Amino acid sequence: MNHHRITLAGVGVFAMALGLDALSAGADSPASSTRGVEILLLTNKLRVEINGQLFTEYWFQDVPRPYCYPLTGPGGAAMTRNWPMKTTPNEEHDHPHHRSLWFAHELVNGHDFWTERAVCGKIDHVSFEEVKSGKDFGTIKSRNKWVAADGTVTCTDVETLRIYNPGDKNERVLDFEITVFASNGEVTFGDGKDGAFAVRLAETMKLKGPIGSGHIVNANGVRDGEAWGKRADWCDYYGPVDGKTVGIAIFDHPQNPRHPTWWHVRDYGLFAANPFGQHDFEKLQNKTAGNMIVPSGKSVTFRYRVYLHEGNEKQAEVARRYAEYVREQGAAGDENPKSETAGDAQKGI
């Protein structure tokens, strides 16, 4: 497949829409082990390479929602399931909407954006605000609209991914931020377990299954099946890939609404931070206990860090790395929900 660096020569209209910041990858500098994080435009996706090696691809066209696939971890480990994007041996074909790494929810003003059926909504890519390569990190910033099955726009969002160059460390770090705008009226995230920031792990990393031999642990020491529905600052899911133990930890930003979040983390490989599913997770009779309302003209922001590592949570020092994340973030971020400016509201439509 042909691909291009993000330059005027290689992209044309796409580059003009992005602005000059997106051109920083440069047309004349060859990829090398010292290049850092390079983002390349393909036909319907962005390819992200770290020092010349594939990390992930950001799929944004002709898809039910934007997602990252694959996630390539330390030593080239394939850390997410291939199906339904690709059919390979020894993989379960359950939950076809579990597309590697994504953000969605099953109840947004009553519409299902989580599953993939004719009656479900889709999250459509609108534009890129920034696509930038760099020695230390690369950035993808995109604008999307959440379109219900009847064609109405439920809400809009700005999604930002920052991918870091680990240098000589055998790890991968991705920061994910999403701001959802109530640009088209009040937005209610309903109380449901199926959401929101999620990963579907490689089959061998699962807690259970024919070839799964992984483990789950959260910041409070709750392990394996007992971690489902519990609140914690972070959660880690680790297991073997190609004979080596690797793991994915997700950090809940300390200023996220309802921090620490609940974890919708399943023994079959689904791993999700969900701030909305309170009645499911806590077995409450009130089925609206976890509803979150974003008033018209306001927005809400969620931030997460994804840490792909070698070994278990102790060997990877996940607790220490979370503490570093908290210190690093400092007072960054605003209170949620927050008012958007008139300009933001216009861009969000």
C-alpha positions as a LaTeX table, in Angstrom:
\begin{tabular}{lrrr}
\hline
Residue & $x$ (\AA) & $y$ (\AA) & $z$ (\AA) \\
\hline
Met1 & 0.00 & 0.00 & 0.00 \\
Asn2 & 1.27 & 3.45 & $-0.84$ \\
His3 & 1.87 & 5.87 & 1.97 \\
His4 & 3.14 & 9.42 & 2.28 \\
Arg5 & 4.75 & 11.60 & 4.85 \\
Ile6 & 2.48 & 14.42 & 5.88 \\
Thr7 & 3.69 & 17.07 & 3.46 \\
Leu8 & 2.11 & 19.32 & 0.88 \\
Ala9 & 3.49 & 17.14 & $-1.90$ \\
Gly10 & 2.10 & 13.93 & $-0.44$ \\
Val11 & $-1.26$ & 15.10 & 0.88 \\
Gly12 & $-2.52$ & 18.18 & $-0.91$ \\
Val13 & $-5.96$ & 19.20 & 0.37 \\
Phe14 & $-5.49$ & 17.09 & 3.51 \\
Ala15 & $-2.38$ & 19.08 & 4.45 \\
Met16 & $-4.03$ & 22.43 & 3.77 \\
Ala17 & $-6.86$ & 21.45 & 6.12 \\
Leu18 & $-4.36$ & 20.57 & 8.85 \\
Gly19 & $-2.25$ & 23.72 & 8.68 \\
Leu20 & 1.50 & 24.13 & 8.76 \\
Asp21 & 2.05 & 22.32 & 12.08 \\
Ala22 & 1.13 & 19.05 & 10.43 \\
Leu23 & 3.97 & 19.42 & 7.93 \\
Ser24 & 6.71 & 19.15 & 10.52 \\
Ala25 & 7.45 & 15.52 & 9.63 \\
Gly26 & 9.32 & 16.83 & 6.58 \\
Ala27 & 9.66 & 15.35 & 3.11 \\
Asp28 & 13.45 & 15.10 & 2.98 \\
Ser29 & 14.35 & 13.40 & 6.28 \\
Pro30 & 14.45 & 9.60 & 5.97 \\
Ala31 & 12.98 & 7.43 & 8.74 \\
Ser32 & 15.67 & 6.11 & 11.07 \\
Ser33 & 16.20 & 4.81 & 14.59 \\
Thr34 & 16.69 & 8.40 & 15.77 \\
Arg35 & 13.64 & 9.88 & 14.09 \\
Gly36 & 11.28 & 9.61 & 17.06 \\
Val37 & 7.53 & 9.43 & 16.50 \\
Glu38 & 6.51 & 9.68 & 12.86 \\
Ile39 & 2.90 & 9.86 & 11.65 \\
Leu40 & 2.19 & 8.88 & 8.06 \\
Leu41 & $-1.02$ & 9.32 & 6.05 \\
Leu42 & $-2.39$ & 6.19 & 4.37 \\
Thr43 & $-5.66$ & 5.82 & 2.44 \\
Asn44 & $-8.07$ & 5.74 & 5.38 \\
Lys45 & $-5.83$ & 5.82 & 8.43 \\
Leu46 & $-2.75$ & 7.34 & 10.02 \\
Arg47 & 0.23 & 5.08 & 10.63 \\
Val48 & 2.25 & 5.80 & 13.78 \\
Glu49 & 5.86 & 4.62 & 13.86 \\
Ile50 & 8.27 & 4.94 & 16.78 \\
Asn51 & 11.90 & 4.98 & 15.66 \\
Gly52 & 10.89 & 3.30 & 12.41 \\
Gln53 & 8.79 & 0.55 & 14.03 \\
Leu54 & 4.99 & 0.29 & 13.84 \\
Phe55 & 3.21 & 1.24 & 17.06 \\
Thr56 & $-0.40$ & 1.67 & 15.89 \\
Glu57 & $-2.65$ & 2.88 & 13.10 \\
Tyr58 & $-5.42$ & 5.42 & 13.71 \\
Trp59 & $-8.42$ & 4.35 & 11.58 \\
Phe60 & $-10.75$ & 7.26 & 10.84 \\
Gln61 & $-12.57$ & 6.70 & 7.53 \\
Asp62 & $-15.33$ & 4.17 & 6.67 \\
Val63 & $-15.41$ & 2.83 & 10.23 \\
Pro64 & $-18.12$ & 2.75 & 12.95 \\
Arg65 & $-15.93$ & 4.96 & 15.15 \\
Pro66 & $-12.26$ & 6.01 & 15.19 \\
Tyr67 & $-9.99$ & 3.37 & 16.74 \\
Cys68 & $-6.34$ & 2.37 & 17.08 \\
Tyr69 & $-5.26$ & $-1.01$ & 15.68 \\
Pro70 & $-2.95$ & $-2.74$ & 16.25 \\
Leu71 & $-1.24$ & $-1.87$ & 19.51 \\
Thr72 & 2.36 & $-3.05$ & 19.28 \\
Gly73 & 4.07 & $-3.29$ & 22.62 \\
Pro74 & 7.57 & $-3.99$ & 23.93 \\
Gly75 & 9.65 & $-6.19$ & 21.67 \\
Gly76 & 7.04 & $-5.99$ & 18.92 \\
Ala77 & 4.39 & $-7.82$ & 20.99 \\
Ala78 & 0.93 & $-7.75$ & 19.37 \\
Met79 & $-1.09$ & $-6.77$ & 22.44 \\
Thr80 & $-4.63$ & $-6.47$ & 21.05 \\
Arg81 & $-6.94$ & $-8.94$ & 19.32 \\
Asn82 & $-6.87$ & $-8.86$ & 15.51 \\
Trp83 & $-10.52$ & $-9.70$ & 14.83 \\
Pro84 & $-12.72$ & $-8.17$ & 13.40 \\
Met85 & $-10.12$ & $-6.09$ & 11.54 \\
Lys86 & $-8.19$ & $-9.20$ & 10.50 \\
Thr87 & $-8.90$ & $-12.94$ & 10.74 \\
Thr88 & $-6.11$ & $-14.98$ & 12.31 \\
Pro89 & $-6.04$ & $-18.46$ & 13.92 \\
Asn90 & $-6.99$ & $-19.10$ & 17.56 \\
Glu91 & $-9.06$ & $-15.96$ & 18.13 \\
Glu92 & $-12.61$ & $-15.79$ & 19.44 \\
His93 & $-15.12$ & $-13.94$ & 17.22 \\
Asp94 & $-17.29$ & $-12.54$ & 19.99 \\
His95 & $-18.18$ & $-8.85$ & 20.32 \\
Pro96 & $-17.36$ & $-7.61$ & 16.79 \\
His97 & $-17.45$ & $-4.02$ & 18.06 \\
His98 & $-14.33$ & $-4.54$ & 20.20 \\
Arg99 & $-11.87$ & $-2.81$ & 17.88 \\
Ser100 & $-8.47$ & $-2.82$ & 19.63 \\
Leu101 & $-8.55$ & 0.62 & 21.36 \\
Trp102 & $-11.47$ & 3.05 & 21.21 \\
Phe103 & $-13.85$ & 5.38 & 23.10 \\
Ala104 & $-17.64$ & 4.98 & 22.95 \\
His105 & $-20.66$ & 4.38 & 25.16 \\
Glu106 & $-23.88$ & 2.38 & 24.97 \\
Leu107 & $-26.26$ & 5.12 & 26.19 \\
Val108 & $-25.87$ & 8.68 & 24.91 \\
Asn109 & $-29.24$ & 10.42 & 24.90 \\
Gly110 & $-30.63$ & 6.90 & 24.65 \\
His111 & $-28.58$ & 6.00 & 21.57 \\
Asp112 & $-26.12$ & 3.10 & 21.45 \\
Phe113 & $-22.70$ & 4.11 & 20.14 \\
Trp114 & $-20.94$ & 1.04 & 21.58 \\
Thr115 & $-22.23$ & $-1.85$ & 19.47 \\
Glu116 & $-22.44$ & $-2.13$ & 15.69 \\
Arg117 & $-25.96$ & $-2.74$ & 14.39 \\
Ala118 & $-28.27$ & $-0.89$ & 12.02 \\
Val119 & $-30.07$ & 0.68 & 14.99 \\
Cys120 & $-26.84$ & 1.97 & 16.54 \\
Gly121 & $-25.15$ & 5.32 & 16.15 \\
Lys122 & $-21.76$ & 6.00 & 14.61 \\
Ile123 & $-18.93$ & 8.36 & 15.52 \\
Asp124 & $-17.92$ & 10.05 & 12.26 \\
His125 & $-14.58$ & 11.73 & 11.65 \\
Val126 & $-15.00$ & 15.38 & 10.61 \\
Ser127 & $-11.48$ & 16.80 & 10.38 \\
Phe128 & $-7.97$ & 16.85 & 11.80 \\
Glu129 & $-6.91$ & 19.87 & 13.81 \\
Glu130 & $-3.33$ & 18.66 & 14.21 \\
Val131 & $-1.19$ & 15.77 & 13.01 \\
Lys132 & 2.39 & 16.29 & 14.08 \\
Ser133 & 5.46 & 14.10 & 14.21 \\
Gly134 & 8.34 & 14.78 & 16.59 \\
Lys135 & 11.51 & 13.51 & 18.17 \\
Asp136 & 9.98 & 13.21 & 21.65 \\
Phe137 & 6.30 & 12.70 & 20.85 \\
Gly138 & 3.74 & 12.79 & 18.09 \\
Thr139 & 0.21 & 14.23 & 18.20 \\
Ile140 & $-3.08$ & 13.38 & 16.53 \\
Lys141 & $-5.95$ & 15.78 & 17.22 \\
Ser142 & $-9.24$ & 15.10 & 15.48 \\
Arg143 & $-12.80$ & 16.37 & 15.52 \\
Asn144 & $-15.74$ & 13.96 & 15.34 \\
Lys145 & $-19.54$ & 13.95 & 15.47 \\
Trp146 & $-21.76$ & 11.36 & 17.16 \\
Val147 & $-24.57$ & 10.59 & 14.70 \\
Ala148 & $-27.60$ & 8.57 & 15.81 \\
Ala149 & $-29.18$ & 5.96 & 13.53 \\
Asp150 & $-31.87$ & 8.47 & 12.54 \\
Gly151 & $-29.20$ & 10.90 & 11.33 \\
Thr152 & $-29.40$ & 13.42 & 14.18 \\
Val153 & $-26.14$ & 14.69 & 15.68 \\
Thr154 & $-26.19$ & 13.82 & 19.38 \\
Cys155 & $-22.92$ & 15.53 & 20.32 \\
Thr156 & $-19.45$ & 16.27 & 19.00 \\
Asp157 & $-15.95$ & 15.72 & 20.32 \\
Val158 & $-12.30$ & 16.63 & 20.02 \\
Glu159 & $-10.00$ & 13.65 & 20.53 \\
Thr160 & $-6.27$ & 14.02 & 21.16 \\
Leu161 & $-3.67$ & 11.27 & 21.17 \\
Arg162 & $-0.09$ & 11.91 & 22.21 \\
Ile163 & 2.38 & 9.10 & 21.52 \\
Tyr164 & 5.76 & 9.24 & 23.25 \\
Asn165 & 9.21 & 8.14 & 22.12 \\
Pro166 & 10.48 & 5.90 & 24.96 \\
Gly167 & 14.10 & 6.31 & 23.93 \\
Asp168 & 16.03 & 3.27 & 25.10 \\
Lys169 & 13.19 & 2.03 & 27.36 \\
Asn170 & 11.38 & $-1.09$ & 26.21 \\
Glu171 & 7.87 & 0.32 & 26.72 \\
Arg172 & 5.16 & 2.33 & 24.99 \\
Val173 & 3.14 & 5.28 & 26.40 \\
Leu174 & 0.03 & 6.83 & 24.89 \\
Asp175 & $-1.97$ & 9.71 & 26.38 \\
Phe176 & $-5.62$ & 9.89 & 25.30 \\
Glu177 & $-7.89$ & 12.89 & 25.85 \\
Ile178 & $-11.46$ & 13.42 & 24.67 \\
Thr179 & $-13.66$ & 16.48 & 25.15 \\
Val180 & $-17.33$ & 15.88 & 24.37 \\
Phe181 & $-19.31$ & 19.00 & 23.47 \\
Ala182 & $-23.05$ & 19.38 & 24.06 \\
Ser183 & $-23.14$ & 21.41 & 20.85 \\
Asn184 & $-26.57$ & 20.20 & 19.78 \\
Gly185 & $-28.42$ & 20.35 & 23.08 \\
Glu186 & $-28.13$ & 18.65 & 26.47 \\
Val187 & $-26.24$ & 15.34 & 26.49 \\
Thr188 & $-26.92$ & 12.51 & 28.95 \\
Phe189 & $-24.44$ & 9.68 & 29.30 \\
Gly190 & $-26.70$ & 6.97 & 30.66 \\
Asp191 & $-25.91$ & 4.46 & 33.37 \\
Gly192 & $-24.63$ & 1.40 & 31.50 \\
Lys193 & $-21.69$ & $-0.96$ & 31.84 \\
Asp194 & $-20.69$ & $-0.97$ & 28.15 \\
Gly195 & $-18.24$ & 1.92 & 27.82 \\
Ala196 & $-16.14$ & 3.91 & 27.60 \\
Phe197 & $-12.34$ & 4.09 & 27.07 \\
Ala198 & $-11.56$ & 0.52 & 26.10 \\
Val199 & $-9.01$ & $-2.02$ & 24.89 \\
Arg200 & $-9.58$ & $-5.60$ & 23.69 \\
Leu201 & $-6.51$ & $-7.63$ & 24.58 \\
Ala202 & $-4.67$ & $-10.35$ & 22.70 \\
Glu203 & $-6.17$ & $-13.81$ & 23.20 \\
Thr204 & $-3.18$ & $-15.19$ & 25.12 \\
Met205 & $-3.40$ & $-12.33$ & 27.64 \\
Lys206 & $-7.00$ & $-13.09$ & 28.66 \\
Leu207 & $-7.78$ & $-14.24$ & 32.18 \\
Lys208 & $-9.79$ & $-17.18$ & 30.81 \\
Gly209 & $-10.17$ & $-19.06$ & 27.55 \\
Pro210 & $-8.57$ & $-21.90$ & 25.61 \\
Ile211 & $-5.23$ & $-20.08$ & 25.29 \\
Gly212 & $-5.60$ & $-17.29$ & 27.83 \\
Ser213 & $-3.41$ & $-17.22$ & 30.93 \\
Gly214 & $-3.36$ & $-13.56$ & 31.95 \\
His215 & $-4.06$ & $-11.67$ & 35.17 \\
Ile216 & $-5.81$ & $-8.47$ & 36.25 \\
Val217 & $-4.82$ & $-6.25$ & 39.18 \\
Asn218 & $-5.91$ & $-2.76$ & 40.21 \\
Ala219 & $-4.33$ & $-0.02$ & 42.33 \\
Asn220 & $-5.97$ & $-1.39$ & 45.48 \\
Gly221 & $-4.58$ & $-4.90$ & 45.00 \\
Val222 & $-7.88$ & $-6.42$ & 43.86 \\
Arg223 & $-7.10$ & $-9.19$ & 41.41 \\
Asp224 & $-8.51$ & $-11.09$ & 38.46 \\
Gly225 & $-12.30$ & $-11.58$ & 38.36 \\
Glu226 & $-12.82$ & $-9.57$ & 41.55 \\
Ala227 & $-11.54$ & $-6.42$ & 39.83 \\
Trp228 & $-14.65$ & $-6.10$ & 37.64 \\
Gly229 & $-16.78$ & $-3.11$ & 38.61 \\
Lys230 & $-14.37$ & $-1.88$ & 41.28 \\
Arg231 & $-13.08$ & 1.70 & 41.47 \\
Ala232 & $-9.35$ & 2.35 & 41.38 \\
Asp233 & $-6.77$ & 4.90 & 40.20 \\
Trp234 & $-5.39$ & 2.41 & 37.69 \\
Cys235 & $-5.82$ & $-1.12$ & 36.45 \\
Asp236 & $-3.33$ & $-3.47$ & 34.79 \\
Tyr237 & $-4.00$ & $-6.51$ & 32.58 \\
Tyr238 & $-0.98$ & $-8.67$ & 31.81 \\
Gly239 & $-0.21$ & $-12.02$ & 30.25 \\
Pro240 & 1.95 & $-13.87$ & 27.74 \\
Val241 & 2.50 & $-12.89$ & 24.10 \\
Asp242 & 4.93 & $-15.07$ & 22.14 \\
Gly243 & 6.20 & $-16.59$ & 25.37 \\
Lys244 & 6.98 & $-13.26$ & 27.08 \\
Thr245 & 4.88 & $-11.58$ & 29.78 \\
Val246 & 3.64 & $-8.13$ & 28.78 \\
Gly247 & 0.88 & $-5.89$ & 30.09 \\
Ile248 & $-1.32$ & $-2.88$ & 29.50 \\
Ala249 & $-2.00$ & $-0.48$ & 32.35 \\
Ile250 & $-4.59$ & 2.28 & 32.04 \\
Phe251 & $-4.28$ & 5.32 & 34.33 \\
Asp252 & $-7.37$ & 7.34 & 35.27 \\
His253 & $-6.49$ & 11.04 & 35.32 \\
Pro254 & $-6.94$ & 12.43 & 38.87 \\
Gln255 & $-9.11$ & 15.29 & 37.55 \\
Asn256 & $-11.45$ & 13.08 & 35.54 \\
Pro257 & $-15.10$ & 13.27 & 36.56 \\
Arg258 & $-15.87$ & 10.59 & 39.17 \\
His259 & $-12.24$ & 9.70 & 39.72 \\
Pro260 & $-11.33$ & 7.01 & 40.59 \\
Thr261 & $-13.28$ & 5.36 & 37.82 \\
Trp262 & $-15.01$ & 1.99 & 37.75 \\
Trp263 & $-13.31$ & $-0.72$ & 35.67 \\
His264 & $-15.31$ & $-2.78$ & 33.21 \\
Val265 & $-12.57$ & $-5.39$ & 32.97 \\
Arg266 & $-13.61$ & $-8.87$ & 31.84 \\
Asp267 & $-11.98$ & $-12.30$ & 31.99 \\
Tyr268 & $-12.34$ & $-12.64$ & 28.19 \\
Gly269 & $-10.06$ & $-9.67$ & 27.43 \\
Leu270 & $-12.22$ & $-6.55$ & 27.47 \\
Phe271 & $-10.56$ & $-3.80$ & 29.52 \\
Ala272 & $-12.39$ & $-0.48$ & 29.93 \\
Ala273 & $-12.53$ & 2.58 & 32.18 \\
Asn274 & $-16.21$ & 3.44 & 32.63 \\
Pro275 & $-17.31$ & 6.46 & 34.71 \\
Phe276 & $-21.00$ & 5.96 & 33.84 \\
Gly277 & $-22.03$ & 2.42 & 34.90 \\
Gln278 & $-22.57$ & 2.90 & 38.61 \\
His279 & $-25.82$ & 0.94 & 39.01 \\
Asp280 & $-24.38$ & $-2.04$ & 37.12 \\
Phe281 & $-21.09$ & $-2.10$ & 38.94 \\
Glu282 & $-22.48$ & $-1.44$ & 42.43 \\
Lys283 & $-25.67$ & $-3.49$ & 41.88 \\
Leu284 & $-27.97$ & $-0.57$ & 42.70 \\
Gln285 & $-31.72$ & $-0.58$ & 42.11 \\
Asn286 & $-31.61$ & 2.97 & 40.74 \\
Lys287 & $-30.77$ & 2.45 & 37.06 \\
Thr288 & $-30.00$ & 6.13 & 36.55 \\
Ala289 & $-27.56$ & 6.47 & 39.48 \\
Gly290 & $-24.60$ & 6.79 & 37.12 \\
Asn291 & $-26.17$ & 9.19 & 34.64 \\
Met292 & $-23.95$ & 12.12 & 33.71 \\
Ile293 & $-25.59$ & 15.21 & 32.20 \\
Val294 & $-23.66$ & 17.73 & 30.14 \\
Pro295 & $-25.80$ & 20.89 & 29.83 \\
Ser296 & $-26.31$ & 22.43 & 26.42 \\
Gly297 & $-23.36$ & 24.62 & 25.45 \\
Lys298 & $-20.95$ & 22.92 & 27.86 \\
Ser299 & $-18.46$ & 20.08 & 27.58 \\
Val300 & $-16.81$ & 17.34 & 29.58 \\
Thr301 & $-13.24$ & 16.06 & 29.29 \\
Phe302 & $-11.74$ & 12.65 & 30.08 \\
Arg303 & $-8.03$ & 11.86 & 30.10 \\
Tyr304 & $-6.22$ & 8.53 & 30.34 \\
Arg305 & $-2.69$ & 7.21 & 29.99 \\
Val306 & $-1.99$ & 3.81 & 28.43 \\
Tyr307 & 1.28 & 2.19 & 29.57 \\
Leu308 & 2.41 & $-0.88$ & 27.60 \\
His309 & 5.10 & $-2.71$ & 29.53 \\
Glu310 & 7.07 & $-5.88$ & 30.07 \\
Gly311 & 6.40 & $-8.18$ & 33.03 \\
Asn312 & 3.67 & $-8.02$ & 35.66 \\
Glu313 & 2.55 & $-4.91$ & 37.54 \\
Lys314 & 5.35 & $-5.25$ & 40.09 \\
Gln315 & 8.11 & $-5.74$ & 37.55 \\
Ala316 & 6.78 & $-2.81$ & 35.49 \\
Glu317 & 6.44 & $-0.64$ & 38.61 \\
Val318 & 2.94 & 0.41 & 37.58 \\
Ala319 & 2.18 & 2.07 & 40.93 \\
Arg320 & 5.30 & 4.22 & 40.69 \\
Arg321 & 4.56 & 5.12 & 37.11 \\
Tyr322 & 1.05 & 6.21 & 38.05 \\
Ala323 & 2.45 & 8.42 & 40.82 \\
Glu324 & 4.80 & 9.97 & 38.24 \\
Tyr325 & 1.83 & 10.54 & 35.93 \\
Val326 & $-0.05$ & 12.38 & 38.67 \\
Arg327 & 2.95 & 14.61 & 39.45 \\
Glu328 & 3.55 & 15.24 & 35.76 \\
Gln329 & $-0.05$ & 16.28 & 35.14 \\
Gly330 & $-0.03$ & 18.66 & 38.12 \\
Ala331 & $-2.91$ & 21.11 & 37.95 \\
Ala332 & $-3.44$ & 20.58 & 34.22 \\
Gly333 & $-7.02$ & 20.42 & 33.06 \\
Asp334 & $-10.18$ & 22.32 & 33.89 \\
Glu335 & $-13.16$ & 21.47 & 36.01 \\
Asn336 & $-15.78$ & 19.31 & 34.29 \\
Pro337 & $-18.31$ & 19.98 & 32.89 \\
Lys338 & $-17.02$ & 23.32 & 31.58 \\
Ser339 & $-18.39$ & 26.09 & 29.42 \\
Glu340 & $-17.24$ & 26.12 & 25.82 \\
Thr341 & $-16.58$ & 29.32 & 23.95 \\
Ala342 & $-18.80$ & 30.39 & 21.08 \\
Gly343 & $-15.97$ & 29.53 & 18.71 \\
Asp344 & $-15.60$ & 26.04 & 20.20 \\
Ala345 & $-19.31$ & 25.45 & 19.96 \\
Gln346 & $-19.33$ & 26.47 & 16.31 \\
Lys347 & $-16.37$ & 24.20 & 15.52 \\
Gly348 & $-18.08$ & 21.36 & 17.35 \\
Ile349 & $-21.10$ & 21.32 & 15.01 \\
\hline
\end{tabular}
